[in-house]
Amino acid sequence: MAAFPNIGFTSMTMRLRSATAISSSPFTYDQQVYQHQGVCWEAEVTLPPLKRSDAKAVEAFFAALRGQGGTFTMGNPLHTVANETGSYITLGDKGATTVTGTVSSVVEVGDYFEIGGALYILTAENASTLEIMPPLRTAISTSTTLDFTLPKGTWRLTSNEIDWNINRAGLYGFTFACVEAL
């Protein structure tokens, strides 16, 4: 698994996709909601214009992935909590969104963190209970530190094709879509 090249982003759209279905009656418009277990991250990323010297590394990175076959680590460079220590989960079942743990005073609801190559967001904090999304990817039974410093997730491309554009000034443009590798 490769790390995404450290070149920054021009823009990034993050999405948390939930497997939820709604059935509406055609007569009464009453709704029934089906909340399934599946939740995953998706993203679209646009890189800044790159000169050929920088673009070569990005081209090689994408070529080495072989489309959807390879995975890579990537995070949003703006999602970081500096000087964070003392945040951990002590107990949580695989698939849980409510876990036992604590976060330090510098952490706030809405902050992102990493555990074992998976990206999460803190959605609520109450005493010794944390609410997170997406559901916990692996079970936790011992104190596990939460990494809030430049957290990353594991991703794969959403397509087997990757393309880029080159303009007359010799600048390369890259935009790509990816999904959490589960």
N, C-alpha and C positions, 0 to 999 in steps of 0.2 A: 504494500500500500504506500502510495506516494503522498507527500504533502503538497498542497497547491502552492505554486510559485508566489513568493512574497513581492507582489507588485502593486497591491492595492486595488480598489474597485472604484469605478465611476458611479455605479449604482448597483443596488442589490434589492430584490424583492424576496422577502421571506414569507413562507406560507406554512401554516399548520393545517394539514388536511385530516379531517375526521370522517370515519366510516359511519355516517349517520344518515338514516333514510326517514322520510316523512310520507305517510299515506293520508290523503285527504278524501273525505267522502264527497262524491259529486253532487249529493243532494243537500247535505247539511253543512258542508265545509268543515266539519269536525276533523281534527288531525290526530293521528297516532304517530308517535315518534319511536323509532327503533335505533337505540344507541348501541352500536357494535364496538368491539374492542379496538379496532384499528385506528391509529393516529400516527402520522409521519410528517416530517419536514419536507418541504420542497423549496426550491430557490431558482431565480433567474438572476444572472450576474452579467454586468457589462464592465469590461476592463477599460482603463484609460487608453488613449491612442499610444501605440508603442512604436519605437524605432526598430528597425530590423534586428539590431543587436539584442534587444530585450525580447522581441517577438519570437526569436528562434527557440528560446527556452520554453515559451508557452506552447508553440507548435509541437515541440518534442514531447512535452508533458501530455498533451491531448493525444498525440499519435501513440504514445506508450500505453494509454488506457485501453486502446482497441475498442472504442465505443463504450457500450454498457458493461463490458467484461471486467474492467478494472475499477478499483475504488480509490478514493483519496480523502484526505482530511482537509477540512476548510472551516473557518469561522468568520464572523463579521468582525473586522478590526475595531469597530466602535463598541462592541459588546464586551466590556472588560470592567472589572472592579479592582482597582489598584489597592495594594496593601491589605488584602483580605486574608485573614487566617481564622481558624476556629469554627468553620462550617463543616458539618458532616451529617450523614444519614447513618443511623444505627440499626434500623430494621425496616425492610420493605420487601414485599413479594414481587416477583416478576409480574408486570402488568398493572401494578398499583399506581394510583395517582395521589394517594395519601400515604405518607411515610413518616416514620418516627425519626426525628433529628432536630438539629438546631442550626441557625445561621448567625454569623457575627453581626454586630450593630451597623457595619458599613454596607451590608447587603440589604436590598430593598425588593419588594415584590416587583416582578417584571425583569429582574436581572437573569442573565443566562449563565449556566454552569455546565461543566462536563464531568461525566463519570465514565471511565472505561471506553473512551472514544465515541460516546453518545452525547448529543446536545440536548439540554433541557432548559425550561424556563420556570422560575418560581412564580406560582400564581397566588399563593396565600401562605401566611405563617401564623400559627397560633401555639404559643407556649412550646411544647415539644413535638408539634405536628407540622409537617410541611405539605403543601399541595403543589404538585408539579405536573408538567405536561412536556412531552408526551408521556404515556405510561412507562414505568420503569422497565428498561430493557433486560435487566438481569436481577435476580434476587440478591438482596443484601442482608447479611446476618451478623456482620461485625462492623465496627465503626469505619466508615468509608468517607474520606475527605472529598469535599466538593471543590472543583477547580473553577473559580470565577475569573481567573486571569487569562484573557484571550481564549475562551473555551471554543472547542472545535467539535464538529460532528464528522461522521464517516459518510461519504456521499458516493453516488455513481451518476453518470450522465443519463439523461432521460431518452437519449437517442443514440443510435450507432453511427450517426453522421455528425461531424463537427466541421464548421466552416468559419472562415474569417475573411475580412475584406482588406484590400490594400488600395490606398488612394494615390493620386499623382505625386503627393508630397512624400511618398514612401512611408506613410504611417499605417500601421496595422490595427484593425479593430476586431475585437472578439466579444461575442455575446453567447452565453450558453445556459442551458437549463439542467438542473440536477435534482435528485431525490435522495432522501436518506437511505443508505444501504442497510437493510435489515437482514 
